[in-house]
Amino acid sequence: MKPPSAVPVIAIDGPAGAGKSTVSRLLAHRLGFFLLDTGAIYRSLALRAREEAIDWSDGPRLGERAARLDIRFHDGADGQRVVVDGVDASEAIRTAAISDGASRVSALPEVRAALLDLQRAIAGRGGCVAEGRDIGTVVLPWAPLKFFVTAEVEERARRRHAELLARGQASAELGTVIAEILERDRRDETRASAPLRRATDAILVDTSRLGIEEVVDLLERAARQRLQLG
């Protein structure tokens, strides 16, 4: 599928904890693009499913619920806000439990099929940085610029642990977080529907020994050159 709009779209994929969400947000800001956080969509579905007592393994019910999901992104003073079915869920979808739920529901073919058109419609407006795990391979294979952002497992776990601590949510030891990251990787890379993998034409960016600003600088240079942005 290729959108009717010729306005640029940038696809950013990568595993959990690689820093792609922060990098995507900063890159979108620098370029004057809007950010499509596809992970927030799956997190929102996991949240609604838990609230409505729908098991995270129930593909048919989750697919039906996904088709009715009303999700909107709004820029606020403290960053992008996520409004789900009319309720601001920006903080509720960022807990460790919902992160795990998002990984589980996103593995289901019924869910991915239900949300595919929604993601494509949003990104098809153009002027968009879309981040997730299958953006460049499945959702937006036509994107003119793709990045695969990754980092060593230990570094990703350290970042995730620090993030949870900052939110007052971390109760586990770093070793436990490493184990959770490895399990998340296994689940994302082996799922039958749209597994995590690098698109053949995606630029590989290893952030293990780079600061956030260094990574964003690298992506911005590539974007302005490849997309001929002023």
C-alpha positions in Angstrom: 0.0 0.0 0.0 1.3 3.4 -0.9 -0.5 6.6 0.3 -1.8 9.2 -2.1 0.2 11.9 -0.3 3.9 12.5 -1.3 4.6 14.2 2.1 7.5 12.4 3.8 7.0 9.6 6.4 9.8 8.2 8.5 9.6 4.7 10.0 11.5 3.9 13.2 11.5 0.3 14.5 13.5 -1.4 17.2 13.3 -3.6 20.4 12.1 -2.5 23.8 14.4 -0.1 25.7 16.5 1.0 22.7 15.4 4.6 23.1 13.3 4.8 19.9 10.3 6.5 21.6 12.4 9.3 22.9 14.4 9.6 19.7 11.3 9.6 17.6 9.6 12.3 19.6 12.7 14.6 19.4 13.2 13.9 15.7 9.6 14.7 15.0 9.9 18.0 16.9 13.1 19.0 15.1 11.6 18.3 11.7 8.1 19.8 12.5 6.5 16.4 11.9 3.9 14.8 14.1 4.6 11.6 16.0 2.7 8.4 15.6 3.4 6.2 18.6 2.0 2.9 17.5 3.1 1.3 20.8 0.7 3.6 22.6 -2.1 2.2 20.5 -1.4 -1.4 21.6 -0.9 -0.2 25.2 -4.2 1.5 25.0 -5.9 -1.7 23.9 -4.2 -3.6 26.7 -5.5 -1.1 29.2 -9.0 -1.2 28.0 -9.0 -5.0 27.9 -7.8 -5.2 31.5 -10.5 -2.7 32.6 -13.2 -4.7 30.7 -12.0 -8.1 31.8 -10.9 -9.2 28.4 -8.1 -11.7 28.6 -4.9 -10.6 26.8 -4.9 -13.9 24.9 -8.4 -13.7 23.6 -7.8 -12.9 20.0 -11.4 -12.6 18.7 -12.6 -10.4 21.5 -9.5 -8.2 21.4 -9.8 -7.9 17.6 -13.4 -6.7 18.0 -12.4 -4.3 20.8 -9.5 -3.0 18.8 -11.9 -2.1 15.9 -13.9 0.1 18.3 -10.9 1.7 19.9 -11.1 5.5 19.7 -7.5 6.9 20.2 -6.4 10.4 19.7 -3.0 12.1 20.1 -2.8 15.7 21.4 0.2 17.9 22.0 0.3 19.2 25.6 2.5 21.4 27.7 4.2 18.2 29.0 4.4 16.3 25.7 2.1 14.2 23.7 -1.1 13.1 25.4 -3.0 9.9 24.5 -6.8 10.1 24.8 -8.5 6.7 24.7 -12.3 6.5 24.3 -12.5 10.1 25.6 -10.3 9.6 28.6 -6.7 10.8 29.0 -4.7 7.5 29.5 -1.2 9.0 29.0 0.1 7.8 32.4 -2.0 4.7 32.8 -0.6 3.1 29.6 3.0 3.5 30.7 3.1 1.1 33.6 5.2 -2.1 33.5 2.0 -4.3 33.6 0.4 -2.6 30.6 3.8 -2.7 28.7 3.7 -6.5 29.2 0.0 -6.5 28.1 0.8 -4.5 25.0 3.5 -7.1 24.0 0.9 -9.9 24.4 -2.0 -8.3 22.6 0.2 -7.1 19.8 1.2 -10.7 19.0 -2.4 -11.6 18.0 -3.2 -11.6 14.3 -6.8 -10.4 15.0 -5.5 -7.3 16.8 -2.8 -6.4 14.2 -5.4 -6.7 11.4 -7.9 -4.5 13.2 -5.3 -1.8 13.9 -3.4 -1.8 10.6 -5.8 0.5 8.7 -5.9 2.9 11.6 -2.1 3.2 11.7 -1.8 3.6 7.9 -4.6 6.2 7.8 -2.9 8.4 10.5 0.6 8.1 8.9 -0.8 8.6 5.4 -1.4 12.3 6.2 2.3 12.7 5.8 4.8 14.7 7.7 5.0 11.9 10.2 7.5 10.0 12.3 6.0 6.6 13.0 7.6 4.3 15.6 7.0 0.7 16.6 8.2 -2.8 15.8 6.8 -3.5 12.4 6.4 -0.1 10.8 9.0 -0.4 8.1 8.2 -4.1 7.4 4.4 -4.3 7.5 2.6 -1.1 8.4 4.4 1.4 6.2 6.7 -0.6 3.9 6.5 2.3 1.4 8.1 4.8 3.8 10.9 6.6 2.0 13.2 6.5 5.1 13.5 3.8 7.7 15.6 3.4 10.8 16.1 0.3 13.0 17.2 1.6 16.4 18.7 -0.9 18.8 21.2 -1.3 21.7 22.8 -4.0 23.7 20.5 -5.9 26.0 22.2 -4.8 29.2 22.1 -1.2 28.2 18.4 -1.4 27.2 17.6 -3.0 30.6 19.5 -0.3 32.4 17.6 2.4 30.7 14.2 0.7 31.3 15.1 0.2 35.0 16.0 3.9 35.4 12.8 4.9 33.6 10.7 2.8 35.9 12.5 4.1 39.0 11.9 7.7 37.8 8.2 6.9 37.7 8.2 5.2 41.1 7.3 1.9 39.4 10.5 -0.2 39.7 10.4 -2.8 42.4 12.6 -5.4 40.6 16.3 -5.8 40.5 18.2 -4.9 37.3 18.7 -8.6 36.7 15.0 -9.2 36.7 14.6 -6.3 34.2 17.2 -7.9 31.9 15.2 -11.2 32.0 12.0 -9.3 31.1 13.7 -7.6 28.2 15.0 -10.9 26.9 11.6 -12.4 27.2 10.0 -9.4 25.4 12.6 -9.7 22.6 11.8 -13.5 22.2 8.1 -12.8 22.1 8.4 -9.9 19.6 10.9 -11.7 17.3 9.0 -15.1 17.2 5.4 -14.1 17.0 3.6 -15.5 14.0 2.1 -12.1 13.0 4.5 -9.3 12.0 7.5 -10.3 14.0 10.2 -7.7 15.0 12.9 -7.6 12.3 14.9 -5.0 10.5 13.6 -3.9 7.1 16.1 -4.6 4.4 16.3 -0.9 3.5 16.4 0.4 7.1 19.4 2.2 8.4 20.8 0.4 11.5 21.5 2.7 14.5 23.1 1.2 17.6 22.6 3.5 20.5 24.5 1.5 23.1 27.3 4.1 23.4 25.5 7.2 22.1 23.7 9.9 24.0 20.1 10.8 22.9 21.2 14.1 21.2 23.9 12.3 19.3 21.3 9.7 18.0 18.8 12.4 17.1 21.6 14.4 15.3 22.4 11.3 13.2 18.8 10.7 12.3 18.1 14.3 11.5 21.1 14.5 9.1 19.9 11.4 7.3 16.4 12.7 7.1 17.2 16.1 5.7 19.5 14.6 3.2 17.4 11.6 2.1 14.1 13.5 2.1 15.6 16.8 0.9 14.2 18.8 3.7 15.2 22.4 4.2 
